[in-house]
Amino acid sequence: MRPMQSCIGAAALLLLCVSLSAAASLRVAPTSLELIAPDSAAVLNLHNDAKRPINVQIRVFRWRQADGVEQLEPTTDVVASPPSTQVGPNADYSVRVLRVSKARVKTEESYRLLVDELPDPSRRKAGTVTLVLRYSVPVFFRNPDSKAPDVSFSMSRKGRSLVLTARNNGESRLRLSNIDLTQGGKKVASRSGLVGYILGGATMQWPIGSSKSLAASSVVLKAQSDFGPFDAPVAIKGR
């Protein structure tokens, strides 16, 4: 078990050198996969924008959240076929994602595909940077009868920061983005773009700004989710 090292979505990893030698050329679609049982196979499409072949590695990890921390674990329940390949210049390539476990999907299972464009050692030059692109693609296998997300929110201080905690008592994930927290009509904190996921039965935490005095017992959260915009009360802990 290990903490998740990459952000949700695409992240560029820069190897420390002096100057930039080439732009990353890999594109991946779709950016997430959801399969409803009994479906067990999906396709991930790779595209190479470069005028030269690129080498790509695809790894699958079980995705869990424990005590507010993202964790990736090795798994044999889901595989990528092939796990590595070479994509030709300006070419497309399809990778199959397969759930090979014979166990029934009871609620919702969460995985991540780490798709890495590997550096070409033959093109490395002294005094240059090799730009390595990594995509972290969420993959969900869901039982159609699994309970919808049921998320409660609270906010607390940790040092000089405000921390938003989300507890999901449902069996399916909730995708959270573009949050605004207000109290008495005044903005307390906000965060644009993707904040993260709260997996079924899990608890997650995110820093959302500098510590401020909170006079009332709760604030109001306005945010976007998989199901559209929503409002929710946020309990204040340790004012």
Summary of the structure (lengths in Angstrom):
residues: 239
radius of gyration: 20.4
end to end distance: 34.3
largest distance: 61.7
contacts: 721
relative contact order: 0.19
helix: 1%
strand: 63%
